[in-house]
């Protein structure tokens, strides 16, 4: 008698456990839940990319400072020639004066 009661209770508990597991999996696989999970992953990836870009930018600035120090350059000073190039206005782009007409030659 006790053996039957034990196995009946164990089976009922296993059934309840399996039902709750299946229901939770089904809730996670609904389109709304999948969309929310994808959005969370995209936001997380965006944050990681932003952190990486900021780290790269900080490393670039640090290395530029090290190179300027090693070369004895002041930040932003440049040579007189470099300052002149920056201050000089840029020429207008060249335009094509003669267009080719393929029917001219025939």
C-alpha positions in Angstrom: 0.0 0.0 0.0 2.7 2.4 0.9 4.7 1.5 -2.1 1.7 2.4 -4.4 1.2 5.7 -2.6 4.9 6.5 -2.9 5.0 5.9 -6.7 1.7 7.7 -7.2 3.0 10.8 -5.4 6.4 10.6 -7.2 4.6 10.3 -10.6 2.3 13.2 -9.8 5.2 15.4 -8.7 7.1 14.5 -11.8 4.1 15.4 -13.9 3.7 18.8 -12.2 7.4 19.5 -12.6 7.4 18.5 -16.3 4.3 20.6 -16.9 5.7 23.7 -15.4 9.0 23.3 -17.3 7.2 22.9 -20.6 5.0 25.9 -19.9 8.0 28.1 -19.1 9.7 27.0 -22.3 6.6 27.8 -24.3 6.4 31.2 -22.8 10.0 31.9 -23.7 9.4 30.8 -27.3 6.5 33.2 -28.0 7.2 35.8 -30.7 6.9 38.7 -28.2 9.4 37.0 -25.8 11.8 36.2 -28.7 11.6 39.8 -29.9 12.3 41.2 -26.4 15.3 38.8 -26.0 16.7 39.9 -29.4 16.2 43.6 -28.4 18.0 43.1 -25.2 20.9 41.3 -26.9 21.1 44.2 -29.5 21.3 46.8 -26.8 23.9 44.8 -24.9 26.0 44.5 -28.1 25.6 48.2 -28.8 27.0 49.0 -25.3 29.9 46.7 -25.8 30.7 48.3 -29.2 30.5 51.7 -27.7 32.9 50.7 -24.8 35.3 49.3 -27.4 35.3 52.4 -29.5 35.9 54.6 -26.4 38.8 52.3 -25.4 40.3 52.6 -28.9 39.9 56.3 -28.9 41.6 56.6 -25.4 44.4 54.3 -26.6 44.9 56.4 -29.7 45.1 59.6 -27.7 47.6 58.1 -25.3 49.8 56.8 -28.1 49.7 60.1 -29.9 50.8 61.8 -26.7 53.6 59.3 -26.3 54.8 59.8 -29.9 54.6 63.6 -29.6 56.7 63.4 -26.4 59.2 61.1 -28.0 59.6 63.3 -31.0 59.7 66.5 -29.0 56.5 67.9 -30.6 54.0 70.1 -28.8 50.4 69.1 -29.2 48.8 71.3 -31.9 51.9 73.4 -32.6 53.0 71.8 -35.9 55.6 73.4 -38.2 55.2 76.7 -39.9 54.6 74.9 -43.2 51.8 72.8 -41.7 50.1 75.9 -40.2 50.3 77.5 -43.6 48.7 74.5 -45.3 45.9 74.5 -42.9 45.3 78.3 -43.3 45.4 78.2 -47.1 42.0 78.0 -48.8 41.5 75.0 -51.0 41.2 75.4 -54.7 37.9 74.8 -56.4 37.6 71.3 -58.0 38.4 71.0 -61.7 35.5 70.7 -64.0 35.5 69.1 -67.3 35.3 71.7 -70.1 34.7 69.5 -73.0 32.3 66.6 -72.9 32.7 63.8 -75.3 29.9 63.2 -77.8 30.2 59.7 -79.3 28.2 60.8 -82.3 30.8 63.5 -83.3 33.3 61.1 -84.8 30.9 59.3 -87.2 
